[in-house]
Amino acid sequence: MIGYLRGRLAAKNPPTLVIDVQGVGYECEAPMSTFYQLPDTGGEVTLRTHLVVREDAHVLYAFGSEDERRLFRHLLRVSGIGPKIGLAILSGLTVEQFLRSIEAEDTALLVRVPGVGRKTAERLLIELRDRVKEFGGAGSPQLPSRDRPADPQAEAFSALVALGYRPAEVTRLLSSVGAEVSGTEDLIRRALQAAAN
């Protein structure tokens, strides 16, 4: 298994890129989220990879972050989801957006991704609901990258779910609070007040 590649970006033509590693060109497919982070051709890159072996080909997939690769691997375990749909999901949604949509049971967001219909979205919700909880490692599915700054919306979401509110209800409560509220404690307080009314 090839875990990562470090080398010079020789070519990029979405969804394909070529990384020159000491004279060997590795052709990879990558989601648009990874392409947005790439330097100009000729620049140095380090990308995490996942190898898919098929009868007719060995395809190497490349990702700009470990979170993207982990989510891609989770997606491949869902029945009916192949690498093509996995790349489409990662191209259309950030890891954080995808995890939030699963927590909130938001099929409307998932079906906006090309190739994801209502049945596929419902299958994703059912099969990934439990896995999402362990995705962040420390019980924080909304913020899988621990070096990111705290997101008050995500923290409020987690706190309200921990208090026993259903994810879909939490999403509705937080959206009713309004954009002028920014701190985590204020968001939770206002959401609880909205729930009481």
Secondary structure as GFF3:
##gff-version 3
##sequence-region A 1 197
A	DSSP	beta_strand	4	13	.	.	.	ID=ss1
A	DSSP	beta_strand	16	21	.	.	.	ID=ss2
A	DSSP	beta_strand	24	29	.	.	.	ID=ss3
A	DSSP	alpha_helix	32	35	.	.	.	ID=ss4
A	DSSP	beta_strand	44	53	.	.	.	ID=ss5
A	DSSP	beta_strand	58	63	.	.	.	ID=ss6
A	DSSP	alpha_helix	66	76	.	.	.	ID=ss7
A	DSSP	alpha_helix	83	92	.	.	.	ID=ss8
A	DSSP	alpha_helix	95	103	.	.	.	ID=ss9
A	DSSP	alpha_helix	107	110	.	.	.	ID=ss10
A	DSSP	alpha_helix	118	135	.	.	.	ID=ss11
A	DSSP	alpha_helix	152	162	.	.	.	ID=ss12
A	DSSP	alpha_helix	167	177	.	.	.	ID=ss13
A	DSSP	alpha_helix	184	196	.	.	.	ID=ss14
###
